[in-house]
Amino acid sequence: MINTIEKHPGYTLLVVALSVMTATWALLTFVLEDNKINFYKAQVESINAENSSYKARIDFLQKENDKIIETNKIYFEQISKDPNSIVFLQKKLGDLTNENISLKNKNSTTSNTDKISSKQHDKFDENIDIRRGEAYYSKETEAIIGLNDIDLDRNASINLKLPNQSEKTLKVKAGKSFNYTFGQKNYKLIIKNLNFYTNTLTVLIKEE
């Protein structure tokens, strides 16, 4: 009976159909899984490509920003040498201010003895303008401050040496203050003003 069924043409067709269906299902499953893997790989590659693109843009913008800052510095240095420019006039004004302060200091030094003795009871107070590449030494308090540079963000790079303290190189903004003691007196050094165009730093040293 079994041999009869196996020899029947319908049985053979059934076996062939089942084999084809099994093979088709296996192939379809393989293709679908492979497509899914390829799809995820494509997504990962796309994300990586976008990240690389963003990083390249950020690097480019950073380089452009550095170029702009450098160009601005060169531009301001050039126009500061033009006698007709506002920057030059501001620098000239700063020079005249320094000369005026120097003359005032000389006049105060050459004052008569009575005026000096009367001022001895007043608290010490002095304003100083310091240009880039220069330093100031306070004979009264032995504080030393030098100006290295002023950047576009109005940060001043300074060297500072206060009595009984180690020398420091700092970046400061206008309004920054430092307290110190000298000769049993308390003093405060204040960064009053930063002028980027004239590269000038104004400092106040006062007795507390």
Secondary structure, DSSP 4 states (H G I P E B T S, - for coil): -HHHHHHSHHHHHHHHHHHHHHHHHHHHHHHHHHHHHHHHHHHHHHHHHHHHHHHHHHHHHHHHHHHHHHHHHHHHHHHTT-TTSHHHHHHHHHHHHHHHHHHHHHHHHTS-HHHHHHHTTSPPEEEEEEETT-EEE-TTT--EEEEEEE-TTSPEEEEEE-TTS--EEEEE-TT-EEEEEETTEEEEEEEEEEETTTTEEEEEEEE-
